[in-house]
Amino acid sequence: MKNKYESRYAASPTEVKTFDTEKLRSEFLIENIMTVDKLNLVYSHYDRYIVGGVVPLTKSIELESIDQLKASYFLERRELGIINIGGKGIVTVNGQAYELDHKEALYVGQGNEKVVFSSVDSANPAMYYINSTPAHKAYPIKKIGINDVEVVELGAPETANARTLRKYIVNSVVDVCQLQMGMTSLKPGSVWNTMPAHVHDRRMEVYFYFEIPENQAVCHFMGQPQETRHIWMNNNQAVISPPWSIHSGSGTSNYSFIWGMAGENLDYGDMDFCNITDLR
């Protein structure tokens, strides 16, 4: 079975100012990522970024090339980041098996022809969230366990943004071409992420929100600092953030999200901050 995918074209800030709610959601929100036994992919024209997910329940799922790539296999000219947010799973790359437990990650470099996703226990299946970017060089495969990540504590309870940021796929942890991925978890009582907000015109970003409790939601803010918009999001959904846009959210409860970036550089701290009182 071929991967299911769709293509999203880039939109300028001038266009986005005119979008109503439905149009804004159709351009930037990715609603159905974690589907059973089917790999769903979205190809964004912002930095040629690919976002996807799969829950292998009754069978193993292979990562196959899509027409958009014009490649004989998916990673012919790409690199791949995988984070498992479900039960224990196995990712097999060219016949080599890598076991990924809950919240463990795998980096797969350019040139690896066959990637297969499977679960260890169908009663508690793996849930693989993947990001992929173009690559110019082949770097080694590397598993990133929960103890291998860089941990940063941010925010404070007083500003409702106390959170733990974990850097998984960054150049200080693993050799990469341009892909960066990590995870941020809000502490109980905190709801704001990435505040003060920022933009980074050198790269785009994608947020994948998960661990949102039942009947709760996250309001994701985007747009230019002086022309913001919002998108209401549910559990296990992603949102594309253009280089010109802020990317911040506030939930009706605490939650977690996976961030992924690609673009001009690998400097995680390359951000243009916006004063909270200047946002419009």
C-alpha positions as CSV (number, residue, x, y, z in Angstrom):
1,M,0.0,0.0,0.0
2,K,1.4,3.4,-1.0
3,N,1.8,6.1,1.5
4,K,-1.0,8.6,1.6
5,Y,0.2,12.2,1.1
6,E,-0.9,15.7,0.3
7,S,1.0,18.7,-0.8
8,R,0.7,22.2,0.8
9,Y,1.9,25.3,-1.1
10,A,3.5,28.2,0.7
11,A,1.4,31.3,1.4
12,S,2.6,34.8,1.9
13,P,1.7,36.9,5.0
14,T,-0.3,39.3,2.6
15,E,-2.5,36.4,1.6
16,V,-3.0,35.0,5.0
17,K,-4.4,38.3,6.3
18,T,-7.4,37.6,4.1
19,F,-8.0,34.0,5.3
20,D,-11.2,33.1,7.2
21,T,-11.2,30.3,9.7
22,E,-11.8,27.4,7.3
23,K,-9.1,28.6,4.8
24,L,-6.6,29.1,7.6
25,R,-7.1,25.6,8.9
26,S,-6.9,24.0,5.5
27,E,-3.6,25.7,4.7
28,F,-1.8,25.1,8.0
29,L,-3.5,22.6,10.2
30,I,-2.8,18.8,9.8
31,E,-5.7,17.0,11.5
32,N,-5.3,13.3,10.8
33,I,-1.8,12.2,11.4
34,M,-1.9,9.1,13.6
35,T,-4.0,6.6,11.6
36,V,-3.9,2.8,12.0
37,D,-1.9,0.8,9.5
38,K,-1.5,3.8,7.1
39,L,1.3,6.3,6.9
40,N,-0.1,9.8,6.3
41,L,2.3,12.5,5.0
42,V,2.1,16.2,4.3
43,Y,4.6,17.7,1.9
44,S,5.0,21.4,2.7
45,H,6.6,23.8,0.2
46,Y,8.1,25.7,3.1
47,D,11.7,24.3,3.0
48,R,10.3,21.1,1.4
49,Y,9.4,19.8,4.9
50,I,7.5,16.5,5.2
51,V,5.4,15.7,8.3
52,G,3.7,12.4,9.0
53,G,2.7,9.7,11.3
54,V,1.6,6.0,11.5
55,V,0.2,3.6,14.1
56,P,1.3,0.1,12.9
57,L,-1.3,-2.2,14.5
58,T,-1.9,-5.3,12.4
59,K,1.1,-5.1,10.2
60,S,4.4,-3.4,9.5
61,I,4.4,-0.3,7.4
62,E,7.1,0.7,5.0
63,L,8.1,4.2,4.2
64,E,7.8,4.4,0.5
65,S,8.7,7.3,-1.9
66,I,6.0,9.7,-3.0
67,D,5.5,11.2,-6.4
68,Q,6.5,14.6,-5.1
69,L,10.1,13.5,-4.5
70,K,10.8,12.0,-7.9
71,A,13.1,9.6,-6.2
72,S,13.4,5.8,-6.3
73,Y,13.2,5.6,-2.5
74,F,12.2,8.1,0.2
75,L,15.6,8.9,1.6
76,E,17.5,9.1,-1.6
77,R,18.0,12.8,-1.1
78,R,16.5,13.2,2.4
79,E,17.1,12.7,6.1
80,L,14.5,11.5,8.6
81,G,13.6,12.1,12.3
82,I,11.3,9.7,14.1
83,I,9.8,10.1,17.7
84,N,7.7,7.3,19.2
85,I,4.9,8.6,21.4
86,G,3.1,5.3,21.8
87,G,4.1,1.8,23.1
88,K,7.3,0.0,22.3
89,G,8.1,-0.3,18.6
90,I,10.7,-1.4,16.2
91,V,12.0,0.6,13.2
92,T,14.0,-1.5,10.8
93,V,16.4,0.3,8.5
94,N,18.0,-1.7,5.7
95,G,17.5,-4.9,7.8
96,Q,18.8,-3.5,11.0
97,A,16.3,-3.3,13.8
98,Y,16.1,-0.3,16.3
99,E,13.8,-0.7,19.3
100,L,12.2,2.6,20.3
101,D,10.4,2.8,23.6
102,H,8.0,5.6,24.6
103,K,9.4,9.0,23.7
104,E,12.6,7.6,22.2
105,A,13.8,8.9,18.8
106,L,15.8,7.7,15.8
107,Y,17.7,9.8,13.2
108,V,18.0,8.1,9.8
109,G,20.4,9.7,7.3
110,Q,20.3,10.2,3.6
111,G,20.8,7.1,1.4
112,N,19.0,4.5,3.5
113,E,16.7,2.7,1.1
114,K,14.3,0.8,3.3
115,V,12.6,2.0,6.5
116,V,9.9,-0.2,8.1
117,F,7.7,0.7,11.1
118,S,6.2,-2.0,13.5
119,S,4.8,-2.4,17.0
120,V,5.9,-4.9,19.6
121,D,2.4,-5.2,21.2
122,S,-0.8,-4.6,19.2
123,A,-2.5,-4.0,22.6
124,N,-0.2,-1.0,23.1
125,P,1.0,0.0,19.6
126,A,3.8,2.3,18.7
127,M,2.8,5.8,17.4
128,Y,5.5,7.2,15.2
129,Y,5.7,10.9,14.4
130,I,8.1,11.6,11.6
131,N,9.7,14.7,10.1
132,S,11.9,14.7,6.9
133,T,13.9,17.4,5.1
134,P,16.2,17.5,2.1
135,A,19.8,16.5,2.8
136,H,23.1,17.2,1.2
137,K,25.2,14.6,3.0
138,A,24.8,11.1,4.5
139,Y,25.1,11.0,8.3
140,P,25.0,7.8,10.4
141,I,21.8,6.4,11.9
142,K,21.5,7.2,15.6
143,K,19.1,6.3,18.3
144,I,18.3,9.0,20.9
145,G,17.1,7.6,24.2
146,I,15.3,9.7,26.8
147,N,18.6,10.1,28.7
148,D,20.5,11.2,25.6
149,V,18.6,14.4,25.1
150,E,19.6,17.9,26.1
151,V,17.2,19.2,28.8
152,V,16.3,22.8,29.4
153,E,13.9,24.1,32.0
154,L,12.0,27.2,30.9
155,G,9.4,29.7,32.1
156,A,7.8,30.0,35.6
157,P,4.5,29.1,37.3
158,E,3.8,32.9,37.8
159,T,3.6,33.4,34.0
160,A,1.8,30.0,33.4
161,N,4.6,28.8,31.1
162,A,6.8,26.5,33.2
163,R,7.9,23.8,30.9
164,T,10.6,21.2,30.1
165,L,12.3,21.4,26.7
166,R,14.1,18.3,25.4
167,K,16.4,18.5,22.4
168,Y,16.5,15.2,20.5
169,I,17.7,15.8,17.0
170,V,20.0,18.8,17.1
171,N,23.6,19.2,16.0
172,S,24.9,19.0,19.5
173,V,23.3,15.6,19.9
174,V,23.5,14.0,16.5
175,D,25.1,14.9,13.1
176,V,22.4,16.3,10.8
177,C,22.1,18.3,7.6
178,Q,19.3,20.7,8.5
179,L,16.6,18.8,10.5
180,Q,16.0,19.7,14.1
181,M,13.5,18.0,16.4
182,G,12.6,18.1,20.1
183,M,9.8,17.9,22.6
184,T,8.4,20.4,25.1
185,S,6.1,19.4,28.0
186,L,4.1,22.0,30.0
187,K,4.0,21.4,33.8
188,P,0.7,21.2,35.6
189,G,-0.9,24.6,36.0
190,S,1.1,26.0,33.0
191,V,-0.5,26.5,29.6
192,W,1.6,28.9,27.5
193,N,4.3,27.6,25.1
194,T,6.9,29.7,23.3
195,M,6.0,33.0,25.1
196,P,7.5,35.5,24.6
197,A,6.9,34.6,21.0
198,H,9.4,34.8,18.2
199,V,9.9,34.4,14.5
200,H,13.0,33.1,12.6
201,D,13.0,34.1,9.0
202,R,15.8,31.7,8.3
203,R,13.7,28.5,8.9
204,M,10.2,27.2,9.1
205,E,8.7,25.1,11.9
206,V,6.0,22.5,12.6
207,Y,4.4,21.9,16.0
208,F,2.7,18.5,16.8
209,Y,0.5,18.8,19.9
210,F,-0.1,15.6,21.9
211,E,-0.9,14.6,25.5
212,I,-3.9,17.0,25.4
213,P,-6.4,15.6,27.9
214,E,-9.9,14.5,26.7
215,N,-12.3,17.4,26.2
216,Q,-9.4,19.9,26.3
217,A,-7.8,21.8,23.5
218,V,-4.9,24.1,22.5
219,C,-5.2,27.5,20.8
220,H,-2.2,27.9,18.5
221,F,-1.2,31.5,17.6
222,M,0.4,32.3,14.2
223,G,0.9,35.2,11.8
224,Q,3.2,38.2,11.8
225,P,3.6,39.7,15.2
226,Q,1.4,42.7,14.3
227,E,-1.2,40.6,12.5
228,T,-1.8,37.4,14.5
229,R,-4.3,34.6,13.9
230,H,-5.3,31.6,15.9
231,I,-6.2,27.9,15.2
232,W,-7.9,25.7,17.7
233,M,-6.2,22.3,17.9
234,N,-7.1,18.8,19.3
235,N,-4.9,16.0,20.5
236,N,-2.4,14.5,17.9
237,Q,-2.6,17.3,15.4
238,A,0.1,19.4,13.8
239,V,0.4,22.9,12.5
240,I,2.7,24.4,9.9
241,S,4.5,27.6,10.9
242,P,5.9,29.7,8.0
243,P,9.3,31.5,8.5
244,W,7.5,34.8,8.8
245,S,5.1,33.6,11.5
246,I,5.1,33.4,15.3
247,H,4.3,30.0,16.7
248,S,2.9,29.9,20.2
249,G,0.0,28.3,22.0
250,S,-2.1,28.3,25.1
251,G,-4.1,25.3,26.3
252,T,-7.1,24.7,28.4
253,S,-4.8,22.3,30.3
254,N,-1.2,21.5,30.2
255,Y,0.0,19.4,27.3
256,S,3.1,18.4,25.2
257,F,4.3,19.1,21.7
258,I,7.0,18.1,19.3
259,W,8.7,20.8,17.4
260,G,10.6,20.3,14.2
261,M,12.5,22.8,12.1
262,A,14.5,23.2,8.9
263,G,16.0,26.0,6.9
264,E,19.1,28.1,6.7
265,N,21.1,27.2,9.8
266,L,21.4,24.8,12.8
267,D,21.6,27.5,15.4
268,Y,18.8,26.7,17.8
269,G,19.0,30.1,19.4
270,D,18.6,32.0,16.1
271,M,15.3,33.7,17.1
272,D,13.9,37.2,16.6
273,F,11.8,37.8,19.8
274,C,8.7,39.8,20.0
275,N,7.7,41.8,23.1
276,I,4.5,40.4,24.5
277,T,3.0,43.9,24.7
278,D,3.8,44.5,21.0
279,L,1.7,41.5,19.7
280,R,-1.5,42.4,17.9
